[in-house]
Amino acid sequence: MGGRYTYGYEAWPKFDPKVHPQELKVSLDGVDCCKGVFKPYIRLGTEVNCMDCITSKHCPVSKKQKYIAIGIYISENEAPKYIKDPDVRLLGTLKLPLPVYKPGLRRKVCGRLSFGATEVII
């Protein structure tokens, strides 16, 4: 049976004026980014078996960040573009501490979503 929702998270990709609205443009550490982009983990209708896992990598958007907050969203739309789209709603936010930034230090966070019979485990 296919999933009833598209599951995703908020991403902050590099700003592209051909794709992103100007009002979502922010500058972080000298790089123009687009805030609030919906990045899918899994799309509506995708076949999911109990305990199937999806992995993802998340990076802080700024060297100054002391923690990373990953907003998990769902939508009844197969391909939402932004977390502020009318059919997107927040399930919850993961807040994870990060080590203090040092040159050369990789501060990526790896996540794994497991789809259980009645729940999503992160």
C-alpha positions in Angstrom: 0.0 0.0 0.0 1.3 3.5 -0.8 2.0 6.1 1.8 -0.8 8.7 2.5 1.6 11.6 2.9 4.8 13.1 1.5 7.3 13.3 4.4 10.1 15.9 4.3 12.2 18.4 6.1 13.1 22.1 5.8 16.1 22.7 3.6 18.1 25.8 2.9 19.7 25.4 -0.5 21.7 28.0 -2.3 19.4 30.7 -3.6 18.5 30.5 -7.3 16.6 33.6 -8.5 15.2 31.6 -11.4 13.5 29.2 -9.0 13.2 30.8 -5.5 11.0 33.7 -4.5 13.0 36.8 -3.4 11.3 37.0 0.0 12.8 33.7 1.0 16.4 34.8 0.3 18.7 35.0 3.3 22.5 35.4 3.5 24.4 33.0 5.8 28.2 33.2 6.2 28.3 35.2 2.9 26.2 32.6 0.9 22.7 33.5 -0.3 20.3 30.7 0.6 16.6 30.0 0.3 14.9 29.3 3.6 11.8 27.1 3.9 12.3 24.7 1.0 10.5 21.4 1.4 12.9 18.6 0.8 11.2 15.2 0.6 12.2 12.1 2.5 9.5 10.0 0.8 6.6 11.0 -1.6 2.9 10.4 -1.3 2.0 7.0 -2.8 5.4 5.4 -2.4 5.2 1.8 -1.3 6.5 1.5 2.3 6.9 -1.7 4.2 6.9 -1.9 8.0 10.3 -0.9 9.3 11.6 0.4 5.9 14.3 3.0 6.6 15.2 6.2 4.8 18.5 7.9 5.5 19.5 11.6 5.1 22.4 13.9 5.9 21.9 17.4 7.4 24.4 20.2 7.6 24.3 23.3 9.7 23.6 26.5 7.7 26.0 28.6 9.7 29.3 28.2 11.4 27.9 29.9 14.5 25.2 27.3 15.1 25.5 25.4 18.4 22.7 23.0 17.5 20.8 21.9 14.4 17.0 22.0 14.3 15.4 19.6 11.8 11.7 20.4 11.2 9.9 17.3 10.0 6.8 18.0 7.8 4.0 16.1 6.0 1.8 17.0 3.1 -1.1 15.5 1.2 0.5 16.9 -1.9 3.0 14.7 -3.8 5.5 17.5 -4.5 5.2 20.5 -2.1 7.8 23.2 -2.8 8.0 25.1 0.5 7.1 24.4 4.1 4.7 27.4 4.1 2.6 25.8 1.3 -1.0 25.6 2.5 -1.1 21.8 2.5 2.1 21.3 4.5 2.1 20.9 8.3 4.8 20.4 10.9 5.0 17.1 12.6 7.8 18.0 15.0 11.3 19.4 15.3 14.5 17.6 16.2 17.0 19.7 18.1 20.5 18.2 18.2 23.6 19.7 19.7 26.6 20.3 17.4 30.3 20.5 18.3 31.9 23.9 18.3 32.9 24.9 14.8 36.6 24.6 14.0 38.2 24.8 10.5 38.2 21.4 8.9 35.6 19.9 11.3 32.7 18.2 9.5 29.5 18.8 11.4 27.0 16.7 9.4 24.1 15.0 11.1 22.9 11.7 9.7 19.3 10.7 10.2 17.3 7.6 9.7 13.5 7.4 9.5 11.9 4.1 10.1 8.3 3.6 9.1 6.5 1.4 11.6 3.0 0.0 11.5 1.5 3.2 13.1 4.4 5.5 13.6 7.5 7.1 12.1 10.7 6.6 14.2 13.5 9.1 13.8 
